[in-house]
Amino acid sequence: MRKILVIGSGKSSSYLIKYFLDKAEFEKLHLTIGDINIENAKQLIGNHKNAQAIVLDVFDQQSRSNAIKEADIVVSMLPARFHIEVAKDCITYKKSMVTASYVSPEMKALDNDVKANGLIFMNEIGVDPGIDHMSAMQVIDRIRDKGGKIILFESFTGGLVAPESDNNLWNYKFTWNPRNVVVAGQGGAAKFLHEGKYKYIPYNRLFRRTEFFEIEGYGRFEAYANRDSLKYQWAYGLDKTKTLYRGTMRRVGFSRAWNMFVQLGMTDDSYTIDDSENMSYRDFVNAFLPYNPTDTVELKLRHCLKIDQDDIVWAKLEELDIFSSTKKVALKKATPAQILRKILMDTWTLKHEDKDMIVMYHKFGYELNGKTHQIDATMVTIGENQTYTAMAKTVGLPVAMATLTILNGKIKTSGVQIPITKEVYEPILKELGEYDISFVEKKVPYLGYNVFNN
């Protein structure tokens, strides 16, 4: 039996584990799932004879190294900041490793040691990053193989609520880490490339500079810029590309409404609020508004943000019950972002019967034989339930497939890497198609760069 160690069994692990269990008999796999809390792992593996759950404290060197030593390959589903100790043990015991997380500087620094030991450390093999890399490079390589030159590349991904579960005015619910949603876009200006010129959007204007587009069968969406759209410029071989832009997708109208929280300062995570545990939601809102002995909190907020009473964004605020004087923050020494997250979770937490949705959209502009062309590629995946979500599917399946592909010797290039080569993306994208994760490509007239036309 070939032994796979999965470290971490959180929400994104359901499809990953199911994939390994479904393949266990034919591929001769034995699956060990290590976590500090193994209850979720036990539920996911049931009574499968080829699987076991073990208590594994990633901060305990003995516990961690004993488990890694026994494995043939290691999958880390831990938060990104915890991968590095696992990675060092993998080098010590000569085990290849797979993660869905971004390559950190610390992970990249291990590249020489990984190569020296003939190992593969595959990172960024989830959905975004992951499926975005593979699907983009497949089209980019195909265009280049025909002699084409990429002049524009735009890429957008969104974790959203499925249409059948979309029942609030924001057209949004949390499908992943709520904190990441609340603090999105902070930490520096968004940077991208437009017609050969570097462009920047500071955080205070990020949610008012959006691009709009439509996905057939699913309606209109908007996207705001990722912090660094140029991160993969060299990795993708797009150093000559004139326009390069990556963004996060939402339903139209979300960003304008979200901008209210940004302008008030409610998304700030850098300081704590005194006596926050005794605040009502209404007190929290009032803390960001000027003092007035006669005006209500609602009136002050409308004046401050210049919101008409019949504006849809006002209805969106009211839907959150953010002016409640009875609902308590109940968080001690909380940051504004932490309090806002708590308020939003009242309304935006997925209910048991709700389904989530992952949407991805790529735009490729290129020159071939003296003419300009454009390809639009879209992918939509809808979850089954709250265990087998679209997020878990699009994160977990690529990770699992990469693990088995490495284990079977079909990926041979060693080193710390991301899935941008044909050796990696061709077999995985083909197999993802068998799980209804595939792109619809459409050739359209070249439109050029139409971002921020609003």
VENHUUR-V236933 format. One record per backbone hydrogen bond with DSSP energy under -1.0 kcal/mol. CO is the residue of the C=O (numbers start at 1). NH is the residue of the N-H. E is the energy in kcal/mol with one decimal. If there is no record, write none. Layout:
BEGIN
co=CO nh=NH e=E
co=CO nh=NH e=E
END
This chain:
BEGIN
co=2 nh=30 e=-2.9
co=3 nh=72 e=-3.1
co=3 nh=73 e=-1.3
co=4 nh=32 e=-2.8
co=5 nh=75 e=-3.4
co=6 nh=34 e=-2.9
co=7 nh=77 e=-3.0
co=10 nh=13 e=-1.8
co=13 nh=17 e=-2.6
co=14 nh=18 e=-2.3
co=15 nh=19 e=-2.7
co=16 nh=20 e=-1.9
co=17 nh=21 e=-2.4
co=18 nh=22 e=-2.6
co=19 nh=23 e=-1.6
co=23 nh=27 e=-3.0
co=24 nh=29 e=-2.2
co=28 nh=2 e=-3.1
co=30 nh=4 e=-2.7
co=31 nh=52 e=-2.1
co=32 nh=6 e=-3.0
co=33 nh=54 e=-2.8
co=34 nh=8 e=-2.7
co=35 nh=56 e=-1.7
co=38 nh=42 e=-2.5
co=39 nh=43 e=-1.9
co=40 nh=44 e=-2.0
co=41 nh=45 e=-2.2
co=42 nh=46 e=-1.8
co=45 nh=48 e=-2.1
co=48 nh=51 e=-1.4
co=50 nh=31 e=-3.2
co=52 nh=33 e=-2.7
co=54 nh=35 e=-1.9
co=57 nh=60 e=-2.1
co=60 nh=64 e=-2.7
co=61 nh=65 e=-2.7
co=62 nh=66 e=-2.2
co=63 nh=67 e=-1.4
co=64 nh=68 e=-2.2
co=65 nh=69 e=-2.6
co=66 nh=70 e=-1.0
co=68 nh=71 e=-1.1
co=73 nh=5 e=-2.4
co=74 nh=98 e=-2.1
co=75 nh=7 e=-3.2
co=79 nh=82 e=-2.4
co=80 nh=83 e=-1.5
co=83 nh=87 e=-2.8
co=84 nh=88 e=-2.2
co=85 nh=89 e=-1.8
co=86 nh=90 e=-2.2
co=87 nh=91 e=-1.8
co=88 nh=92 e=-2.2
co=89 nh=93 e=-2.6
co=90 nh=95 e=-3.0
co=96 nh=74 e=-2.3
co=97 nh=122 e=-2.4
co=98 nh=76 e=-2.4
co=99 nh=125 e=-1.1
co=101 nh=124 e=-1.8
co=104 nh=108 e=-2.7
co=105 nh=109 e=-1.9
co=107 nh=110 e=-1.6
co=108 nh=111 e=-1.8
co=110 nh=114 e=-2.6
co=111 nh=115 e=-2.6
co=112 nh=116 e=-2.5
co=113 nh=117 e=-1.3
co=114 nh=119 e=-2.7
co=115 nh=118 e=-1.8
co=119 nh=415 e=-2.7
co=120 nh=97 e=-2.4
co=121 nh=417 e=-2.5
co=122 nh=99 e=-2.7
co=127 nh=132 e=-2.1
co=129 nh=126 e=-1.9
co=130 nh=134 e=-2.4
co=131 nh=135 e=-2.6
co=132 nh=136 e=-1.9
co=133 nh=137 e=-2.7
co=134 nh=138 e=-1.9
co=135 nh=139 e=-1.4
co=136 nh=140 e=-2.8
co=137 nh=141 e=-2.8
co=138 nh=142 e=-1.5
co=139 nh=143 e=-2.4
co=140 nh=144 e=-2.3
co=141 nh=145 e=-2.6
co=143 nh=148 e=-2.7
co=144 nh=147 e=-1.9
co=149 nh=367 e=-2.5
co=151 nh=243 e=-1.5
co=152 nh=365 e=-2.9
co=153 nh=245 e=-2.1
co=154 nh=363 e=-2.8
co=155 nh=247 e=-2.5
co=156 nh=361 e=-2.6
co=157 nh=249 e=-2.2
co=158 nh=359 e=-2.4
co=160 nh=357 e=-3.0
co=162 nh=165 e=-1.9
co=163 nh=166 e=-1.1
co=165 nh=167 e=-1.2
co=168 nh=171 e=-1.6
co=177 nh=181 e=-1.0
co=178 nh=182 e=-2.1
co=179 nh=183 e=-2.2
co=183 nh=186 e=-1.7
co=190 nh=201 e=-2.2
co=191 nh=229 e=-2.8
co=192 nh=199 e=-2.8
co=193 nh=244 e=-2.0
co=194 nh=197 e=-2.0
co=197 nh=194 e=-3.0
co=199 nh=192 e=-2.1
co=201 nh=190 e=-2.8
co=202 nh=205 e=-1.9
co=205 nh=208 e=-1.5
co=206 nh=209 e=-1.0
co=211 nh=223 e=-1.7
co=213 nh=221 e=-2.9
co=215 nh=218 e=-2.8
co=215 nh=219 e=-1.0
co=219 nh=215 e=-2.5
co=221 nh=213 e=-2.0
co=222 nh=250 e=-2.7
co=223 nh=211 e=-2.1
co=224 nh=248 e=-2.6
co=227 nh=191 e=-2.0
co=228 nh=231 e=-1.0
co=230 nh=233 e=-1.7
co=232 nh=236 e=-2.7
co=233 nh=238 e=-3.3
co=238 nh=241 e=-1.4
co=242 nh=196 e=-3.2
co=243 nh=153 e=-2.2
co=244 nh=193 e=-2.3
co=245 nh=155 e=-2.0
co=246 nh=226 e=-3.0
co=247 nh=157 e=-1.5
co=248 nh=224 e=-1.8
co=250 nh=222 e=-3.2
co=251 nh=254 e=-2.0
co=253 nh=257 e=-1.5
co=254 nh=258 e=-2.9
co=255 nh=259 e=-2.0
co=257 nh=260 e=-1.5
co=258 nh=262 e=-1.4
co=259 nh=263 e=-2.7
co=260 nh=264 e=-1.9
co=261 nh=265 e=-1.4
co=261 nh=266 e=-2.0
co=265 nh=268 e=-1.2
co=268 nh=337 e=-2.3
co=273 nh=276 e=-1.2
co=275 nh=278 e=-1.4
co=276 nh=279 e=-1.2
co=279 nh=329 e=-2.9
co=280 nh=284 e=-2.1
co=281 nh=285 e=-2.0
co=282 nh=286 e=-2.5
co=283 nh=287 e=-1.7
co=285 nh=288 e=-1.6
co=286 nh=289 e=-1.8
co=296 nh=300 e=-2.5
co=297 nh=301 e=-2.3
co=298 nh=302 e=-2.3
co=299 nh=303 e=-2.4
co=300 nh=304 e=-2.7
co=301 nh=305 e=-2.4
co=302 nh=307 e=-1.9
co=308 nh=311 e=-1.6
co=311 nh=314 e=-1.1
co=311 nh=315 e=-1.2
co=312 nh=316 e=-1.9
co=313 nh=317 e=-1.8
co=314 nh=318 e=-2.4
co=315 nh=319 e=-2.0
co=317 nh=322 e=-1.1
co=318 nh=321 e=-1.7
co=321 nh=324 e=-1.4
co=324 nh=282 e=-2.3
co=327 nh=281 e=-2.0
co=334 nh=273 e=-2.7
co=335 nh=339 e=-2.1
co=336 nh=340 e=-2.8
co=337 nh=341 e=-2.4
co=338 nh=342 e=-1.8
co=339 nh=343 e=-2.2
co=340 nh=344 e=-2.7
co=341 nh=345 e=-2.2
co=344 nh=347 e=-1.0
co=344 nh=348 e=-3.4
co=345 nh=349 e=-1.0
co=348 nh=174 e=-2.5
co=351 nh=354 e=-1.7
co=355 nh=162 e=-2.4
co=356 nh=383 e=-2.4
co=357 nh=160 e=-3.3
co=358 nh=381 e=-2.4
co=359 nh=158 e=-2.5
co=360 nh=379 e=-2.5
co=361 nh=156 e=-2.5
co=362 nh=377 e=-2.5
co=363 nh=154 e=-2.3
co=364 nh=375 e=-2.3
co=365 nh=151 e=-2.7
co=365 nh=152 e=-2.0
co=366 nh=373 e=-2.8
co=367 nh=149 e=-2.2
co=368 nh=371 e=-1.6
co=371 nh=368 e=-2.7
co=373 nh=366 e=-2.2
co=374 nh=444 e=-2.1
co=375 nh=364 e=-2.7
co=376 nh=442 e=-2.5
co=377 nh=362 e=-3.0
co=378 nh=440 e=-2.9
co=379 nh=360 e=-2.6
co=381 nh=358 e=-2.8
co=387 nh=389 e=-1.2
co=388 nh=384 e=-2.8
co=388 nh=385 e=-1.1
co=389 nh=393 e=-2.2
co=390 nh=394 e=-2.6
co=391 nh=395 e=-1.8
co=392 nh=396 e=-2.6
co=393 nh=397 e=-1.9
co=395 nh=399 e=-1.3
co=396 nh=400 e=-2.6
co=397 nh=401 e=-2.9
co=398 nh=402 e=-2.5
co=399 nh=403 e=-2.1
co=400 nh=404 e=-2.2
co=401 nh=405 e=-2.4
co=402 nh=406 e=-2.4
co=403 nh=407 e=-2.5
co=404 nh=408 e=-2.1
co=405 nh=410 e=-2.3
co=406 nh=409 e=-1.8
co=415 nh=121 e=-2.2
co=417 nh=123 e=-2.7
co=418 nh=420 e=-2.0
co=421 nh=424 e=-1.2
co=421 nh=425 e=-2.8
co=422 nh=426 e=-1.7
co=424 nh=428 e=-1.2
co=425 nh=429 e=-2.7
co=426 nh=430 e=-1.8
co=427 nh=431 e=-2.0
co=428 nh=432 e=-2.7
co=429 nh=433 e=-1.5
co=431 nh=434 e=-1.1
co=432 nh=435 e=-1.6
co=432 nh=437 e=-2.1
co=433 nh=436 e=-1.5
co=440 nh=378 e=-2.1
co=442 nh=376 e=-2.8
END
